Each structure stands twice: as structure tokens, then as C-alpha cells.
């Protein structure tokens, strides 16, 4: 899967989790950029991404992520 394909799929995950079809993520997107992205939404995003991509994350992998681009890179590495 390419980075573009991952970001497209991940964008849909964000839209589903936040119930907002106007969300348009970029690699630079952070929690500060999306209204409602709190700790509960963060957990929901991780679980939804695991389901969407058929992968599992370890807590240590997630702790160092600072933006959507890094999250997409982690997904790509696990695929």
C-alpha cells in the first residue's frame, strides 16, 4: 500500500470516528487540528485503524507519534 492509499483509508477512519465527513487529514495533522480529538477519541482511532488495516499496535509504538504522517508511516511499516 502506498502512503497516499494509507492516508486515504486513514482519512475515512477519522471521518468515521469523529462522524464528520468534512475532515481532510494531511501528514501534518495533529490532535490540535481536529475538534473532539481527546484521549477517548484517540483510543477509538487506534482501534479503528487496527481493524481497517488488519494490524495491531504496541503502546510503545504509539507513544512516539506526533502527527498523522508518523502514524501513516507506522501503518505502512506494519503492513
PDB file with SEQRES, HELIX, SHEET and CRYST1 records, atoms N, CA, C and O in Angstrom:
SEQRES   1 A   79  UNK UNK UNK UNK UNK UNK UNK UNK UNK UNK UNK UNK UNK          
SEQRES   2 A   79  UNK UNK UNK UNK UNK UNK UNK UNK UNK UNK UNK UNK UNK          
SEQRES   3 A   79  UNK UNK UNK UNK UNK UNK UNK UNK UNK UNK UNK UNK UNK          
SEQRES   4 A   79  UNK UNK UNK UNK UNK UNK UNK UNK UNK UNK UNK UNK UNK          
SEQRES   5 A   79  UNK UNK UNK UNK UNK UNK UNK UNK UNK UNK UNK UNK UNK          
SEQRES   6 A   79  UNK UNK UNK UNK UNK UNK UNK UNK UNK UNK UNK UNK UNK          
SEQRES   7 A   79  UNK                                                          
HELIX    1 AA1 UNK A    3  UNK A   18  1                                  16    
HELIX    2 AA2 UNK A   31  UNK A   33  5                                   3    
HELIX    3 AA3 UNK A   39  UNK A   53  1                                  15    
HELIX    4 AA4 UNK A   59  UNK A   63  1                                   5    
HELIX    5 AA5 UNK A   68  UNK A   78  1                                  11    
CRYST1    1.000    1.000    1.000  90.00  90.00  90.00 P 1           1          
ATOM      1  N   UNK A   1       0.836  -1.175   0.000  1.00  0.00           N  
ATOM      2  CA  UNK A   1       0.000   0.000   0.000  1.00  0.00           C  
ATOM      3  C   UNK A   1       0.886   1.245   0.000  1.00  0.00           C  
ATOM      4  O   UNK A   1       1.868   1.307   0.740  1.00  0.00           O  
ATOM      5  N   UNK A   2       0.552   2.217  -0.809  1.00  0.00           N  
ATOM      6  CA  UNK A   2       1.340   3.447  -0.866  1.00  0.00           C  
ATOM      7  C   UNK A   2       0.937   4.386   0.266  1.00  0.00           C  
ATOM      8  O   UNK A   2      -0.092   4.190   0.912  1.00  0.00           O  
ATOM      9  N   UNK A   3       1.754   5.401   0.496  1.00  0.00           N  
ATOM     10  CA  UNK A   3       1.442   6.388   1.524  1.00  0.00           C  
ATOM     11  C   UNK A   3       0.120   7.094   1.216  1.00  0.00           C  
ATOM     12  O   UNK A   3      -0.669   7.364   2.121  1.00  0.00           O  
ATOM     13  N   UNK A   4      -0.116   7.387  -0.052  1.00  0.00           N  
ATOM     14  CA  UNK A   4      -1.364   8.038  -0.453  1.00  0.00           C  
ATOM     15  C   UNK A   4      -2.566   7.146  -0.160  1.00  0.00           C  
ATOM     16  O   UNK A   4      -3.588   7.620   0.335  1.00  0.00           O  
ATOM     17  N   UNK A   5      -2.444   5.859  -0.463  1.00  0.00           N  
ATOM     18  CA  UNK A   5      -3.543   4.926  -0.189  1.00  0.00           C  
ATOM     19  C   UNK A   5      -3.800   4.806   1.315  1.00  0.00           C  
ATOM     20  O   UNK A   5      -4.947   4.735   1.756  1.00  0.00           O  
ATOM     21  N   UNK A   6      -2.725   4.784   2.085  1.00  0.00           N  
ATOM     22  CA  UNK A   6      -2.874   4.706   3.540  1.00  0.00           C  
ATOM     23  C   UNK A   6      -3.566   5.959   4.058  1.00  0.00           C  
ATOM     24  O   UNK A   6      -4.494   5.866   4.862  1.00  0.00           O  
ATOM     25  N   UNK A   7      -3.124   7.129   3.606  1.00  0.00           N  
ATOM     26  CA  UNK A   7      -3.739   8.376   4.059  1.00  0.00           C  
ATOM     27  C   UNK A   7      -5.211   8.459   3.656  1.00  0.00           C  
ATOM     28  O   UNK A   7      -6.033   8.966   4.419  1.00  0.00           O  
ATOM     29  N   UNK A   8      -5.545   7.972   2.473  1.00  0.00           N  
ATOM     30  CA  UNK A   8      -6.944   7.968   2.033  1.00  0.00           C  
ATOM     31  C   UNK A   8      -7.784   7.077   2.938  1.00  0.00           C  
ATOM     32  O   UNK A   8      -8.863   7.477   3.376  1.00  0.00           O  
ATOM     33  N   UNK A   9      -7.299   5.884   3.217  1.00  0.00           N  
ATOM     34  CA  UNK A   9      -8.023   4.977   4.112  1.00  0.00           C  
ATOM     35  C   UNK A   9      -8.080   5.540   5.528  1.00  0.00           C  
ATOM     36  O   UNK A   9      -9.108   5.446   6.200  1.00  0.00           O  
ATOM     37  N   UNK A  10      -6.987   6.117   5.972  1.00  0.00           N  
ATOM     38  CA  UNK A  10      -6.927   6.694   7.306  1.00  0.00           C  
ATOM     39  C   UNK A  10      -7.870   7.887   7.424  1.00  0.00           C  
ATOM     40  O   UNK A  10      -8.478   8.103   8.473  1.00  0.00           O  
ATOM     41  N   UNK A  11      -7.988   8.647   6.363  1.00  0.00           N  
ATOM     42  CA  UNK A  11      -8.920   9.780   6.370  1.00  0.00           C  
ATOM     43  C   UNK A  11     -10.348   9.288   6.612  1.00  0.00           C  
ATOM     44  O   UNK A  11     -11.111   9.918   7.344  1.00  0.00           O  
ATOM     45  N   UNK A  12     -10.702   8.169   6.000  1.00  0.00           N  
ATOM     46  CA  UNK A  12     -12.037   7.619   6.218  1.00  0.00           C  
ATOM     47  C   UNK A  12     -12.210   7.148   7.657  1.00  0.00           C  
ATOM     48  O   UNK A  12     -13.290   7.287   8.232  1.00  0.00           O  
ATOM     49  N   UNK A  13     -11.157   6.594   8.237  1.00  0.00           N  
ATOM     50  CA  UNK A  13     -11.195   6.193   9.648  1.00  0.00           C  
ATOM     51  C   UNK A  13     -11.495   7.420  10.512  1.00  0.00           C  
ATOM     52  O   UNK A  13     -12.347   7.364  11.399  1.00  0.00           O  
ATOM     53  N   UNK A  14     -10.805   8.511  10.256  1.00  0.00           N  
ATOM     54  CA  UNK A  14     -11.037   9.749  11.012  1.00  0.00           C  
ATOM     55  C   UNK A  14     -12.478  10.226  10.834  1.00  0.00           C  
ATOM     56  O   UNK A  14     -13.134  10.603  11.804  1.00  0.00           O  
ATOM     57  N   UNK A  15     -12.962  10.208   9.609  1.00  0.00           N  
ATOM     58  CA  UNK A  15     -14.340  10.646   9.360  1.00  0.00           C  
ATOM     59  C   UNK A  15     -15.344   9.773  10.108  1.00  0.00           C  
ATOM     60  O   UNK A  15     -16.335  10.273  10.640  1.00  0.00           O  
ATOM     61  N   UNK A  16     -15.082   8.479  10.146  1.00  0.00           N  
ATOM     62  CA  UNK A  16     -15.982   7.562  10.856  1.00  0.00           C  
ATOM     63  C   UNK A  16     -15.927   7.783  12.369  1.00  0.00           C  
ATOM     64  O   UNK A  16     -16.965   7.865  13.025  1.00  0.00           O  
ATOM     65  N   UNK A  17     -14.729   7.879  12.913  1.00  0.00           N  
ATOM     66  CA  UNK A  17     -14.567   8.032  14.362  1.00  0.00           C  
ATOM     67  C   UNK A  17     -15.164   9.354  14.847  1.00  0.00           C  
ATOM     68  O   UNK A  17     -15.820   9.395  15.888  1.00  0.00           O  
ATOM     69  N   UNK A  18     -14.938  10.427  14.099  1.00  0.00           N  
ATOM     70  CA  UNK A  18     -15.421  11.735  14.519  1.00  0.00           C  
ATOM     71  C   UNK A  18     -16.793  12.071  13.931  1.00  0.00           C  
ATOM     72  O   UNK A  18     -17.344  13.138  14.198  1.00  0.00           O  
ATOM     73  N   UNK A  19     -17.340  11.153  13.128  1.00  0.00           N  
ATOM     74  CA  UNK A  19     -18.641  11.360  12.498  1.00  0.00           C  
ATOM     75  C   UNK A  19     -18.699  12.723  11.803  1.00  0.00           C  
ATOM     76  O   UNK A  19     -19.626  13.508  12.000  1.00  0.00           O  
ATOM     77  N   UNK A  20     -17.671  12.973  10.980  1.00  0.00           N  
ATOM     78  CA  UNK A  20     -17.535  14.261  10.303  1.00  0.00           C  
ATOM     79  C   UNK A  20     -16.951  14.024   8.908  1.00  0.00           C  
ATOM     80  O   UNK A  20     -15.757  13.762   8.762  1.00  0.00           O  
ATOM     81  N   UNK A  21     -17.799  14.118   7.895  1.00  0.00           N  
ATOM     82  CA  UNK A  21     -17.356  13.874   6.524  1.00  0.00           C  
ATOM     83  C   UNK A  21     -16.540  15.011   5.930  1.00  0.00           C  
ATOM     84  O   UNK A  21     -16.084  14.912   4.791  1.00  0.00           O  
ATOM     85  N   UNK A  22     -16.349  16.086   6.678  1.00  0.00           N  
ATOM     86  CA  UNK A  22     -15.553  17.203   6.159  1.00  0.00           C  
ATOM     87  C   UNK A  22     -14.089  17.107   6.553  1.00  0.00           C  
ATOM     88  O   UNK A  22     -13.276  17.905   6.086  1.00  0.00           O  
ATOM     89  N   UNK A  23     -13.735  16.157   7.396  1.00  0.00           N  
ATOM     90  CA  UNK A  23     -12.335  16.021   7.825  1.00  0.00           C  
ATOM     91  C   UNK A  23     -11.465  15.671   6.626  1.00  0.00           C  
ATOM     92  O   UNK A  23     -11.786  14.782   5.838  1.00  0.00           O  
ATOM     93  N   UNK A  24     -10.369  16.384   6.512  1.00  0.00           N  
ATOM     94  CA  UNK A  24      -9.378  16.119   5.465  1.00  0.00           C  
ATOM     95  C   UNK A  24      -8.003  16.168   6.124  1.00  0.00           C  
ATOM     96  O   UNK A  24      -7.429  17.242   6.302  1.00  0.00           O  
ATOM     97  N   UNK A  25      -7.482  15.001   6.482  1.00  0.00           N  
ATOM     98  CA  UNK A  25      -6.190  14.937   7.161  1.00  0.00           C  
ATOM     99  C   UNK A  25      -5.042  15.103   6.181  1.00  0.00           C  
ATOM    100  O   UNK A  25      -5.175  14.841   4.985  1.00  0.00           O  
ATOM    101  N   UNK A  26      -3.918  15.541   6.717  1.00  0.00           N  
ATOM    102  CA  UNK A  26      -2.663  15.616   5.972  1.00  0.00           C  
ATOM    103  C   UNK A  26      -1.602  14.970   6.860  1.00  0.00           C  
ATOM    104  O   UNK A  26      -1.873  14.695   8.029  1.00  0.00           O  
ATOM    105  N   UNK A  27      -0.422  14.725   6.345  1.00  0.00           N  
ATOM    106  CA  UNK A  27       0.618  14.173   7.201  1.00  0.00           C  
ATOM    107  C   UNK A  27       0.938  15.057   8.411  1.00  0.00           C  
ATOM    108  O   UNK A  27       1.415  14.558   9.430  1.00  0.00           O  
ATOM    109  N   UNK A  28       0.684  16.344   8.308  1.00  0.00           N  
ATOM    110  CA  UNK A  28       0.996  17.269   9.404  1.00  0.00           C  
ATOM    111  C   UNK A  28      -0.131  17.412  10.428  1.00  0.00           C  
ATOM    112  O   UNK A  28       0.041  18.099  11.435  1.00  0.00           O  
ATOM    113  N   UNK A  29      -1.272  16.779  10.191  1.00  0.00           N  
ATOM    114  CA  UNK A  29      -2.411  16.899  11.099  1.00  0.00           C  
ATOM    115  C   UNK A  29      -2.060  16.346  12.484  1.00  0.00           C  
ATOM    116  O   UNK A  29      -1.447  15.287  12.610  1.00  0.00           O  
ATOM    117  N   UNK A  30      -2.467  17.094  13.521  1.00  0.00           N  
ATOM    118  CA  UNK A  30      -2.273  16.668  14.908  1.00  0.00           C  
ATOM    119  C   UNK A  30      -3.618  16.743  15.631  1.00  0.00           C  
ATOM    120  O   UNK A  30      -4.614  17.207  15.075  1.00  0.00           O  
ATOM    121  N   UNK A  31      -3.626  16.278  16.874  1.00  0.00           N  
ATOM    122  CA  UNK A  31      -4.843  16.305  17.677  1.00  0.00           C  
ATOM    123  C   UNK A  31      -5.369  17.730  17.845  1.00  0.00           C  
ATOM    124  O   UNK A  31      -6.577  17.933  17.972  1.00  0.00           O  
ATOM    125  N   UNK A  32      -4.490  18.695  17.847  1.00  0.00           N  
ATOM    126  CA  UNK A  32      -4.907  20.090  17.988  1.00  0.00           C  
ATOM    127  C   UNK A  32      -5.712  20.586  16.795  1.00  0.00           C  
ATOM    128  O   UNK A  32      -6.440  21.572  16.906  1.00  0.00           O  
ATOM    129  N   UNK A  33      -5.587  19.910  15.652  1.00  0.00           N  
ATOM    130  CA  UNK A  33      -6.254  20.344  14.427  1.00  0.00           C  
ATOM    131  C   UNK A  33      -7.681  19.824  14.291  1.00  0.00           C  
ATOM    132  O   UNK A  33      -8.440  20.316  13.455  1.00  0.00           O  
ATOM    133  N   UNK A  34      -8.052  18.844  15.094  1.00  0.00           N  
ATOM    134  CA  UNK A  34      -9.367  18.220  14.939  1.00  0.00           C  
ATOM    135  C   UNK A  34     -10.152  18.350  16.239  1.00  0.00           C  
ATOM    136  O   UNK A  34      -9.750  17.854  17.291  1.00  0.00           O  
ATOM    137  N   UNK A  35     -11.273  19.028  16.125  1.00  0.00           N  
ATOM    138  CA  UNK A  35     -12.128  19.229  17.293  1.00  0.00           C  
ATOM    139  C   UNK A  35     -12.633  17.882  17.808  1.00  0.00           C  
ATOM    140  O   UNK A  35     -13.114  17.046  17.043  1.00  0.00           O  
ATOM    141  N   UNK A  36     -12.513  17.697  19.102  1.00  0.00           N  
ATOM    142  CA  UNK A  36     -13.001  16.468  19.712  1.00  0.00           C  
ATOM    143  C   UNK A  36     -11.976  15.357  19.812  1.00  0.00           C  
ATOM    144  O   UNK A  36     -12.284  14.273  20.306  1.00  0.00           O  
ATOM    145  N   UNK A  37     -10.744  15.617  19.343  1.00  0.00           N  
ATOM    146  CA  UNK A  37      -9.712  14.584  19.417  1.00  0.00           C  
ATOM    147  C   UNK A  37      -9.123  14.601  20.823  1.00  0.00           C  
ATOM    148  O   UNK A  37      -8.117  15.257  21.094  1.00  0.00           O  
ATOM    149  N   UNK A  38      -9.777  13.865  21.697  1.00  0.00           N  
ATOM    150  CA  UNK A  38      -9.323  13.741  23.076  1.00  0.00           C  
ATOM    151  C   UNK A  38      -8.809  12.322  23.293  1.00  0.00           C  
ATOM    152  O   UNK A  38      -8.643  11.568  22.334  1.00  0.00           O  
ATOM    153  N   UNK A  39      -8.559  11.955  24.542  1.00  0.00           N  
ATOM    154  CA  UNK A  39      -7.975  10.644  24.812  1.00  0.00           C  
ATOM    155  C   UNK A  39      -8.901   9.503  24.398  1.00  0.00           C  
ATOM    156  O   UNK A  39      -8.431   8.482  23.897  1.00  0.00           O  
ATOM    157  N   UNK A  40     -10.194   9.658  24.597  1.00  0.00           N  
ATOM    158  CA  UNK A  40     -11.142   8.613  24.192  1.00  0.00           C  
ATOM    159  C   UNK A  40     -11.185   8.477  22.677  1.00  0.00           C  
ATOM    160  O   UNK A  40     -11.183   7.365  22.148  1.00  0.00           O  
ATOM    161  N   UNK A  41     -11.222   9.598  21.987  1.00  0.00           N  
ATOM    162  CA  UNK A  41     -11.217   9.562  20.522  1.00  0.00           C  
ATOM    163  C   UNK A  41      -9.914   8.958  20.010  1.00  0.00           C  
ATOM    164  O   UNK A  41      -9.905   8.265  18.993  1.00  0.00           O  
ATOM    165  N   UNK A  42      -8.820   9.219  20.711  1.00  0.00           N  
ATOM    166  CA  UNK A  42      -7.521   8.670  20.320  1.00  0.00           C  
ATOM    167  C   UNK A  42      -7.549   7.137  20.362  1.00  0.00           C  
ATOM    168  O   UNK A  42      -7.094   6.467  19.435  1.00  0.00           O  
ATOM    169  N   UNK A  43      -8.090   6.607  21.450  1.00  0.00           N  
ATOM    170  CA  UNK A  43      -8.220   5.145  21.574  1.00  0.00           C  
ATOM    171  C   UNK A  43      -9.108   4.610  20.452  1.00  0.00           C  
ATOM    172  O   UNK A  43      -8.791   3.589  19.841  1.00  0.00           O  
ATOM    173  N   UNK A  44     -10.207   5.289  20.182  1.00  0.00           N  
ATOM    174  CA  UNK A  44     -11.110   4.859  19.118  1.00  0.00           C  
ATOM    175  C   UNK A  44     -10.421   4.881  17.756  1.00  0.00           C  
ATOM    176  O   UNK A  44     -10.644   3.994  16.932  1.00  0.00           O  
ATOM    177  N   UNK A  45      -9.591   5.884  17.521  1.00  0.00           N  
ATOM    178  CA  UNK A  45      -8.835   5.958  16.261  1.00  0.00           C  
ATOM    179  C   UNK A  45      -7.878   4.785  16.114  1.00  0.00           C  
ATOM    180  O   UNK A  45      -7.786   4.181  15.046  1.00  0.00           O  
ATOM    181  N   UNK A  46      -7.173   4.465  17.182  1.00  0.00           N  
ATOM    182  CA  UNK A  46      -6.207   3.366  17.140  1.00  0.00           C  
ATOM    183  C   UNK A  46      -6.922   2.052  16.840  1.00  0.00           C  
ATOM    184  O   UNK A  46      -6.490   1.288  15.977  1.00  0.00           O  
ATOM    185  N   UNK A  47      -8.007   1.796  17.548  1.00  0.00           N  
ATOM    186  CA  UNK A  47      -8.762   0.547  17.347  1.00  0.00           C  
ATOM    187  C   UNK A  47      -9.332   0.499  15.929  1.00  0.00           C  
ATOM    188  O   UNK A  47      -9.252  -0.533  15.263  1.00  0.00           O  
ATOM    189  N   UNK A  48      -9.901   1.602  15.470  1.00  0.00           N  
ATOM    190  CA  UNK A  48     -10.481   1.634  14.121  1.00  0.00           C  
ATOM    191  C   UNK A  48      -9.406   1.423  13.052  1.00  0.00           C  
ATOM    192  O   UNK A  48      -9.653   0.754  12.049  1.00  0.00           O  
ATOM    193  N   UNK A  49      -8.224   1.989  13.261  1.00  0.00           N  
ATOM    194  CA  UNK A  49      -7.128   1.795  12.304  1.00  0.00           C  
ATOM    195  C   UNK A  49      -6.662   0.344  12.321  1.00  0.00           C  
ATOM    196  O   UNK A  49      -6.367  -0.222  11.268  1.00  0.00           O  
ATOM    197  N   UNK A  50      -6.592  -0.264  13.502  1.00  0.00           N  
ATOM    198  CA  UNK A  50      -6.213  -1.678  13.583  1.00  0.00           C  
ATOM    199  C   UNK A  50      -7.187  -2.546  12.792  1.00  0.00           C  
ATOM    200  O   UNK A  50      -6.775  -3.452  12.067  1.00  0.00           O  
ATOM    201  N   UNK A  51      -8.454  -2.269  12.932  1.00  0.00           N  
ATOM    202  CA  UNK A  51      -9.480  -3.040  12.210  1.00  0.00           C  
ATOM    203  C   UNK A  51      -9.377  -2.787  10.716  1.00  0.00           C  
ATOM    204  O   UNK A  51      -9.395  -3.730   9.925  1.00  0.00           O  
ATOM    205  N   UNK A  52      -9.270  -1.527  10.321  1.00  0.00           N  
ATOM    206  CA  UNK A  52      -9.237  -1.157   8.900  1.00  0.00           C  
ATOM    207  C   UNK A  52      -8.055  -1.779   8.178  1.00  0.00           C  
ATOM    208  O   UNK A  52      -8.187  -2.258   7.052  1.00  0.00           O  
ATOM    209  N   UNK A  53      -6.888  -1.771   8.835  1.00  0.00           N  
ATOM    210  CA  UNK A  53      -5.669  -2.241   8.178  1.00  0.00           C  
ATOM    211  C   UNK A  53      -5.281  -3.663   8.562  1.00  0.00           C  
ATOM    212  O   UNK A  53      -4.330  -4.212   8.006  1.00  0.00           O  
ATOM    213  N   UNK A  54      -6.000  -4.267   9.503  1.00  0.00           N  
ATOM    214  CA  UNK A  54      -5.704  -5.643   9.899  1.00  0.00           C  
ATOM    215  C   UNK A  54      -4.365  -5.780  10.610  1.00  0.00           C  
ATOM    216  O   UNK A  54      -3.651  -6.762  10.411  1.00  0.00           O  
ATOM    217  N   UNK A  55      -4.026  -4.801  11.435  1.00  0.00           N  
ATOM    218  CA  UNK A  55      -2.751  -4.814  12.154  1.00  0.00           C  
ATOM    219  C   UNK A  55      -3.006  -4.538  13.633  1.00  0.00           C  
ATOM    220  O   UNK A  55      -4.117  -4.183  14.028  1.00  0.00           O  
ATOM    221  N   UNK A  56      -1.963  -4.707  14.445  1.00  0.00           N  
ATOM    222  CA  UNK A  56      -2.043  -4.402  15.881  1.00  0.00           C  
ATOM    223  C   UNK A  56      -0.878  -3.497  16.246  1.00  0.00           C  
ATOM    224  O   UNK A  56       0.232  -3.655  15.737  1.00  0.00           O  
ATOM    225  N   UNK A  57      -1.142  -2.553  17.130  1.00  0.00           N  
ATOM    226  CA  UNK A  57      -0.111  -1.642  17.598  1.00  0.00           C  
ATOM    227  C   UNK A  57       0.283  -1.979  19.026  1.00  0.00           C  
ATOM    228  O   UNK A  57      -0.542  -2.446  19.812  1.00  0.00           O  
ATOM    229  N   UNK A  58       1.537  -1.743  19.358  1.00  0.00           N  
ATOM    230  CA  UNK A  58       2.001  -1.831  20.745  1.00  0.00           C  
ATOM    231  C   UNK A  58       2.004  -0.406  21.311  1.00  0.00           C  
ATOM    232  O   UNK A  58       2.234   0.559  20.582  1.00  0.00           O  
ATOM    233  N   UNK A  59       1.754  -0.292  22.583  1.00  0.00           N  
ATOM    234  CA  UNK A  59       1.705   1.020  23.219  1.00  0.00           C  
ATOM    235  C   UNK A  59       2.984   1.803  22.973  1.00  0.00           C  
ATOM    236  O   UNK A  59       2.932   3.000  22.692  1.00  0.00           O  
ATOM    237  N   UNK A  60       4.109   1.156  23.073  1.00  0.00           N  
ATOM    238  CA  UNK A  60       5.394   1.838  22.883  1.00  0.00           C  
ATOM    239  C   UNK A  60       5.508   2.446  21.486  1.00  0.00           C  
ATOM    240  O   UNK A  60       6.129   3.497  21.327  1.00  0.00           O  
ATOM    241  N   UNK A  61       4.929   1.814  20.485  1.00  0.00           N  
ATOM    242  CA  UNK A  61       4.981   2.334  19.116  1.00  0.00           C  
ATOM    243  C   UNK A  61       4.179   3.624  19.001  1.00  0.00           C  
ATOM    244  O   UNK A  61       4.553   4.531  18.259  1.00  0.00           O  
ATOM    245  N   UNK A  62       3.090   3.700  19.728  1.00  0.00           N  
ATOM    246  CA  UNK A  62       2.177   4.830  19.610  1.00  0.00           C  
ATOM    247  C   UNK A  62       2.634   6.047  20.405  1.00  0.00           C  
ATOM    248  O   UNK A  62       2.284   7.177  20.062  1.00  0.00           O  
ATOM    249  N   UNK A  63       3.402   5.831  21.448  1.00  0.00           N  
ATOM    250  CA  UNK A  63       3.811   6.925  22.326  1.00  0.00           C  
ATOM    251  C   UNK A  63       4.696   7.960  21.639  1.00  0.00           C  
ATOM    252  O   UNK A  63       4.721   9.120  22.052  1.00  0.00           O  
ATOM    253  N   UNK A  64       5.409   7.563  20.613  1.00  0.00           N  
ATOM    254  CA  UNK A  64       6.342   8.482  19.966  1.00  0.00           C  
ATOM    255  C   UNK A  64       5.728   9.210  18.763  1.00  0.00           C  
ATOM    256  O   UNK A  64       6.416   9.993  18.109  1.00  0.00           O  
ATOM    257  N   UNK A  65       4.469   8.972  18.467  1.00  0.00           N  
ATOM    258  CA  UNK A  65       3.834   9.596  17.306  1.00  0.00           C  
ATOM    259  C   UNK A  65       3.380  11.013  17.640  1.00  0.00           C  
ATOM    260  O   UNK A  65       2.810  11.262  18.703  1.00  0.00           O  
ATOM    261  N   UNK A  66       3.643  11.946  16.707  1.00  0.00           N  
ATOM    262  CA  UNK A  66       3.280  13.337  16.929  1.00  0.00           C  
ATOM    263  C   UNK A  66       2.315  13.884  15.889  1.00  0.00           C  
ATOM    264  O   UNK A  66       1.739  14.954  16.083  1.00  0.00           O  
ATOM    265  N   UNK A  67       2.131  13.159  14.782  1.00  0.00           N  
ATOM    266  CA  UNK A  67       1.203  13.633  13.749  1.00  0.00           C  
ATOM    267  C   UNK A  67       0.710  12.454  12.905  1.00  0.00           C  
ATOM    268  O   UNK A  67       1.169  11.322  13.058  1.00  0.00           O  
ATOM    269  N   UNK A  68      -0.213  12.745  12.035  1.00  0.00           N  
ATOM    270  CA  UNK A  68      -0.819  11.704  11.202  1.00  0.00           C  
ATOM    271  C   UNK A  68       0.208  11.082  10.257  1.00  0.00           C  
ATOM    272  O   UNK A  68       0.133   9.890   9.960  1.00  0.00           O  
ATOM    273  N   UNK A  69       1.158  11.874   9.789  1.00  0.00           N  
ATOM    274  CA  UNK A  69       2.184  11.342   8.893  1.00  0.00           C  
ATOM    275  C   UNK A  69       2.997  10.240   9.554  1.00  0.00           C  
ATOM    276  O   UNK A  69       3.297   9.223   8.929  1.00  0.00           O  
ATOM    277  N   UNK A  70       3.351  10.441  10.811  1.00  0.00           N  
ATOM    278  CA  UNK A  70       4.089   9.404  11.540  1.00  0.00           C  
ATOM    279  C   UNK A  70       3.216   8.179  11.775  1.00  0.00           C  
ATOM    280  O   UNK A  70       3.706   7.050  11.737  1.00  0.00           O  
ATOM    281  N   UNK A  71       1.935   8.391  12.017  1.00  0.00           N  
ATOM    282  CA  UNK A  71       1.008   7.279  12.192  1.00  0.00           C  
ATOM    283  C   UNK A  71       0.908   6.483  10.887  1.00  0.00           C  
ATOM    284  O   UNK A  71       0.913   5.252  10.907  1.00  0.00           O  
ATOM    285  N   UNK A  72       0.818   7.185   9.761  1.00  0.00           N  
ATOM    286  CA  UNK A  72       0.756   6.519   8.453  1.00  0.00           C  
ATOM    287  C   UNK A  72       2.029   5.723   8.175  1.00  0.00           C  
ATOM    288  O   UNK A  72       1.970   4.625   7.623  1.00  0.00           O  
ATOM    289  N   UNK A  73       3.178   6.277   8.556  1.00  0.00           N  
ATOM    290  CA  UNK A  73       4.451   5.558   8.375  1.00  0.00           C  
ATOM    291  C   UNK A  73       4.473   4.281   9.209  1.00  0.00           C  
ATOM    292  O   UNK A  73       4.948   3.244   8.746  1.00  0.00           O  
ATOM    293  N   UNK A  74       3.967   4.352  10.423  1.00  0.00           N  
ATOM    294  CA  UNK A  74       3.910   3.163  11.278  1.00  0.00           C  
ATOM    295  C   UNK A  74       2.985   2.116  10.653  1.00  0.00           C  
ATOM    296  O   UNK A  74       3.313   0.930  10.631  1.00  0.00           O  
ATOM    297  N   UNK A  75       1.857   2.545  10.157  1.00  0.00           N  
ATOM    298  CA  UNK A  75       0.925   1.615   9.497  1.00  0.00           C  
ATOM    299  C   UNK A  75       1.619   0.943   8.313  1.00  0.00           C  
ATOM    300  O   UNK A  75       1.552  -0.276   8.150  1.00  0.00           O  
ATOM    301  N   UNK A  76       2.280   1.745   7.497  1.00  0.00           N  
ATOM    302  CA  UNK A  76       2.960   1.210   6.311  1.00  0.00           C  
ATOM    303  C   UNK A  76       4.032   0.189   6.695  1.00  0.00           C  
ATOM    304  O   UNK A  76       4.197  -0.825   6.017  1.00  0.00           O  
ATOM    305  N   UNK A  77       4.752   0.454   7.773  1.00  0.00           N  
ATOM    306  CA  UNK A  77       5.791  -0.462   8.229  1.00  0.00           C  
ATOM    307  C   UNK A  77       5.189  -1.794   8.706  1.00  0.00           C  
ATOM    308  O   UNK A  77       5.830  -2.841   8.602  1.00  0.00           O  
ATOM    309  N   UNK A  78       3.976  -1.748   9.220  1.00  0.00           N  
ATOM    310  CA  UNK A  78       3.346  -2.951   9.753  1.00  0.00           C  
ATOM    311  C   UNK A  78       2.604  -3.770   8.687  1.00  0.00           C  
ATOM    312  O   UNK A  78       2.292  -4.942   8.902  1.00  0.00           O  
ATOM    313  N   UNK A  79       2.331  -3.148   7.552  1.00  0.00           N  
ATOM    314  CA  UNK A  79       1.588  -3.873   6.508  1.00  0.00           C  
ATOM    315  C   UNK A  79       2.454  -4.873   5.765  1.00  0.00           C  
ATOM    316  O   UNK A  79       1.972  -5.556   4.861  1.00  0.00           O  
TER     317      UNK A  79                                                      
END                                                                             
